[in-house]
């Protein structure tokens, strides 16, 4: 799939990260470590320019190889980076992927994660022709649980050792989406 695809909602433009996004990415993550770091271990106070540049390079490489597809979400009104939504852990045998997202603190609570996730799910089901998406989250992450429910994802289980955080296996809630849930 082409990394130059662009999607638009009423409030967001979603596209692959570019080198020009390094500084806004660093700023958004640095300003959001308090609210994101409890759930995503890559988000920490020391996230710097090198981390942001490596992130953009990995994201671009994911698009090139088909290993993952990350979309940066920008607010149409201001042009600011709101956060990212991504399809990762793509499994061609099971024809599925994980759907994840993060939203910068100053944009949280405005429905942007839901809006961006709907775009990513549509991309997964219509362009990649996947038949299943999983959303995995910490049982204490109430905001992500609400997003999964608003997406009409089905709660499947509370799975032991379902994801890794800072080298430690953690319990995770598993929700799923299939094409009929979104399309």
DAURKA-V472947 format. One record per run of one state. SS is the DSSP state (hx for helix, st for strand, lp for the rest). FROM is the first residue (numbers start at 1). LEN is the number of residues. If there is no record, write none. Layout:
<<SS:FROM:LEN> <SS:FROM:LEN>>
This chain:
<<lp:1:5> <st:6:3> <lp:9:3> <st:12:4> <lp:16:3> <hx:19:12> <lp:31:2> <hx:33:4> <lp:37:12> <hx:49:17> <lp:66:3> <st:69:7> <lp:76:5> <st:81:11> <lp:92:4> <st:96:8> <lp:104:1> <hx:105:3> <lp:108:4> <hx:112:16> <lp:128:4> <st:132:6> <lp:138:4> <hx:142:9> <lp:151:3> <st:154:12> <lp:166:2> <st:168:10> <lp:178:1> <hx:179:4> <lp:183:1>>
